[in-house]
Amino acid sequence: MRSLIVRLHGHIVQFTIIVFFLIPGPDCFQLIGSAYGQTSGLWPRPPDTAQPPVFFCRIVHAYPHDPNAFTQGLAFESGYFFEGTGLKGQSSLRKIVPETGLIVKLKALPPRYFGEGVTVFKDRLIQLTWKSRVGFIYNKQSFRKLGTFSWPGEGWGITTNNIHLIVSDGSDRLYFLDPETFFVTHTIKIRDPTGPVTQLNELEFVEGYILANIWQTDRIVIIVPETGRVAAWISLDGLRKGPHEGVPNGIAYDRKGGRLFVTGKRWRNLFEVALVPDE
């Protein structure tokens, strides 16, 4: 709270100014700073030599999820999940009501395409394909296809930091794209103290970090986008509920509500989770 004194029409007037500081992000990501002994700064970054901490998931809420959905991409926007599914002949783009799992809009991809990651950028939905070297651009509301773009390699995951699109191809690299031209502006290599981190799959940008499923594991890596360093790991152990459920794949974030969601291939649930430190 501060005071401001000004002169108006010959009179001295004192105003009281109240300054609000908005601290972005869910409290769980401040745990990263605590793990490194950092108690100040909104965006704690790990030292290059630090061993990244591991966090576990506490289920806050379980939502229904189509057990036949081969989930490849997931996003949350305006109260809905947007999900991309894979496999040739089964790939789709979906808009889903979280509380019921009801699919309120569905667009099937042509059978020759294997759908991959999905993200929302402004009024558009962007969906990758695996090996077809093409991505699709849709109107977010109608799912009408607005166009396509070329991608030179395999498409795996995609997200956005509201400036760039960020794409994975299963390697240890992430690619930052101009959202209008789809040209690569720069890349980062993902590293932890033991070396390169590969198999980066479905992506989500969460409060200044990039989260990525690691293909064929029950782990999510938390990445510092400026350097590619690994800030932390998330273990998804125990979230699979049945023998027919596949690997985890699908991360979404509710920016307004600070809620983090995860699911997997053919999972019957989509979970809101909170992160807890390994004790």
TORZA-235654 format. One record per residue: x, y, z of N, C-alpha, C in turn. Coordinates in steps of 0.05 Angstrom, whole numbers, plus 5000, padded with zeros to 4 digits. Layout:
BEGIN
XYZXYZXYZ/...
//
This chain:
BEGIN
501749765000500050005000501850255000/501350434982502950684980501050924978/502151154985500651404983501851574961/500051714947500751894926499552164931/501152374933500152644939500352814913/498152934905498053094881496553354887/496953554869495653814872493453834851/490953864859488753884840487254154846/487254334826485854594828486754734854/489254724859490354874882490054734909/488954494909488554344934490454104934/491454044958493153804961491353574967/491553364950489853124954491752884957/491152714976492652474980491052224972/492152064954490851814946492351584958/490851374965492151124974492050924951/494350814944494550624922495150344934/493450164926493849884935494949734911/497249604915498649454894498249164899/497149024879496748734881498848584865/500148384878502048224864500747944859/500547884833499347624826501547424822/501447214838503547004836502346784819/503346744795502146544776502846264784/501046084776501745804777500745664802/500445404799499645234822501845214842/501145194868503145184889505044954885/504144734872505744494869508444554855/508444744836510844804822512844964838/511945084860513845214878515445004893/514444754893515944534906518644494892/518844554867521344524852523444704865/522644954870524545134883525445034910/523444934926524144834952526144594951/525744434930527544194928530444284923/530844524912533544614907534444824928/532844844949533545034970533145324962/531545374942530945644933528345744945/528445954959526146054973525046314961/526446424940525446664928525446634898/523946804884523746794855521346634847/519846744828517446614819518046364803/520346374789520946154771523646024779/523645854799526145734808527345554786/529845574781531245424760533445254774/533745004766535744834779538544894771/540444864789543244874781543944644761/545844694744546544494723547444224735/548544234759549543994771547643854790/545243974793543343864813542043614803/541543434821540043194815537043254816/535543234794532743314794531043154814/529343284829527643144848525442994834/524242804848521942654837519542714854/517242774840514742824853512742594845/510942544863508842344859506142484856/504242334847501542454841499542374863/498142564873495842514890493342574873/491542384871489142424855487242614869/486642834856484743034867481842964857/481642874832479042804821479442624797/477642424795477742244772475342304754/475942354728473842404708473642164690/471242114679470941894660472441944634/473541734622475041764597474441514580/474241564554473541354535475741134535/475140894544477140684546478140584519/476740664497477640594471479340804458/479741034471481241254460484241204462/485641184440488541154439489741434440/489941544465490541824469493341894459/493442104442495942194432496442484440/494442644444494742924452492343004469/492843204486490843294505491243594511/489043744512489244024520486644094535/486744314550484344414565484044704557/481544774550480945044542478045104546/477445324559474645424562472745214573/473745054592472044854605471744594592/473244544570473144294555475944174552/475943904550478343764540478243744510/480543794497480943734469482943514467/482043294455483643044454484142964426/486642884420487342754395487842464399/486742294383487242004385488641904360/489941674363491641564342490641294331/492441174316492140924301490740984274/491740864254490540904227487740794227/485940954216483140864215481540924241/482941014262481641074287482341354298/484041504283484941764292482741964291/482742144311480542344312481442584328/479842784327479943024344477343044358/477443094385475043084401474843324420/472443414425471843614446470143474467/470943484492469743314512468943474537/466643404548465743524573467143374596/468743504612470343364633468643194652/466443314663464943184684463642914675/462942894650461442664641463042494621/465142604609466542464588465142474561/462942624560461342644535462942774513/462942654490464242764466462242944452/462643204453460643384441461343464413/463843414405464643464377466843264370/466643144346468642954337469242994308/471742984301472642994273474442764268/473742584251475342354244477442434223/479942344227481942384207481642184185/482442254160482542054139484041804147/483241574139484341324149487341294145/488541434126491441404121493141544142/491841714159493441864178493341744206/495641764220495941674248496141934264/494042004278493942254292495842254316/496842494322498742524345497842764362/499842924371499343134391497343354382/496143484401494143694397494743924415/494444174405494544404423492544614413/491944804431490145034424491945284423/491845424400493145674398491145884388/490446064406488446274401485846144391/484946194367482346084358482745844340/485145714342485745484325486445244342/485845014331486844754341488944654321/491144554332493244454314493844164322/493843994302494243704307496443594289/498243444301500443314286499543044276/501042934257500842654249503542534253/503642264255506042134262508142134240/507741994218509741964198508942084171/506742224170505742324144506942594137/508542714155509942964150507943194145/505643184158503643394155502243434181/501443684186499743744209497243884199/495143884216492544004209491944244226/490644444214489844684228486844704226/485444724250482544734251481544984265/479145064258477745254274477045134301/477645274323477145154350474245094355/472445264346469645234352468245034334/468845044308467344874289468744614281/471444604287473044384277473344384247/472644604234472944624205475944644199/476844484179479744484173480344744158/482344894169483145144157485545114139/487044904142489444864126491144644137/493544614125495444414133498244554134/500144424146502844514146504744274144/507144314133509044104130510744074155/511343834162513243774184515243564174/517843624175519743454161520243184173/519643144198520142884211517642764223/518042594243515842484257514542694276/511942694277510542864296509742694321/510342794345509642654369507842834386/509043024400507443204418507643494409/505643654418505643934412504344084434/505444324440504244514459504944794451/504244984468504845264461505445424487/507245614485507745804506506446074501/504546064482503046304473504746494456/507246414450508946554431509746374408/510646134416511445934397509745684400/509645514379508845244382511345084389/511044884405513344714414512644424407/514444294392513944034380516143834389/515343584394517143364399517043164376/519243024372519342814351520342554362/520442514388521342264400524342274406/525742474398528642494403529042644429/531542744433532142904457531843204451/530543274429530343554421527343644422/527043904428524444034425524844264405/522844304388522944494366520944714372/521844964370520145194374519445314346/516745324340515845404314514445674315/514745834294513046064290510245974285/508246064300505445964297504046044271/505246234257503946324232505246184207/507946164208509346044185509945754189/509945664214510745384222513645324216/515245534213518145504210519345474238/521445304240522845274265524645514271/524145644294525745874301528245794317/527945584334530345484349529645214361/531645074370531244814384532744814410/531944634428533444584452533944284455/536144214468536743934474536143884504/534743674510533943614537536043444551/536943544574539143414588538443404618/539243184631539443174660542343114667/543143094692545943044698547142794687/545442594679546442354667546742364637/545642564624545842584595543242654581/543042584555540642654540538142504550/535842644548533342524555531742494528/531142244521529842194495527042094499/525642024477522941924478520942134488/521542394484519742604491517242584475/514942564488512442504473510442734478/508142684489506042884492507043114510/506443364502507443594515505243774527/506043924548504244134558506044354571/505344604566506744824578505344914603/506744894626505444944652507145144668/506145384671507445584689510345614684/511145644659513945704652515645454648/514545214651515944964646514544814624/516144634611515044454591514844174604/512544054604512143784614511943594590/513243364593513243164571512942884582/511042734571510942444576513442324564/514642134578516841974566515641714556/515641674531514341444517515241174529/513341014535513640744545514640744574/514140954589514840964617512441084632/512541074659510641204676511741464687/513141614671514441854680513842094662/513742324675513542584661516042744669/517342864650519643034655518743324655/519843484674519343774675521843914666/521544084645523844184630523944494632/526344604636526744894635527044974606/525245124594525245174566527545344556/528745514573530945684565533445524560/533845304574536345154573536044864565/533644754568533344464563534044294587/534844414609535444264633532944144645/533243904657531043774672530843894699/528544004706528044124732527143914752/525543714743524443514761523143294744/522343084758520942864746518242824761/516242724747513742644760513342354755/512842204776512241924774509141884773/508241724753505441664750504741384759/506541274775506140994785503440984800/501940774794499440714808496940834796/497340994775494941114763493540934743/494940744731493540554714491840374731/489340324721487440184737486639904727/487539834703486639574692488739464673/488639204668490639064651490639154622/488439274613488239354585488939644581/489639784602490440064600493340074591/493940254571496640274561498240474577/500340574564502240754578500941024582/501941174602500941454604501641614579/499741774571500241964548497942154548/498442394556496342604556496742774581/497443034577497743224598496243474590/494643574608493143824603493244004627/492944264623493144454645491044664642/489544704664487544914666488945164677/489645354659491145584667489645764687/487045784684485445954702485145824729/484645564729484145434755486645304767/488945304753491345194764491144894768/489644754750489244464753490944314732/492144104741493843934723492343664719/492143584694490743334687492643144672/492342884677493842684662491942444655/492642304634491242064626493141884611/492041684597493741504582492141364560/493541194546492341054523490340844533/487840884525485640704532485240694562/485740914576485040934604482140994607/480940884628478140934633477741184650/479941304659479741554675481741764665/481042004669482742234665482942374692/485342404703485642484730486642774733/485342924751486543164762488443084784/490943184783492843094803494243334816/495143284840496943474854499643334858/501743484858504443374861505243374890/506443154899507443134926510343044924/512043144942514943074941515342784951/517542674941518342404950519542434977/518442294996519442315024520442045034/
//
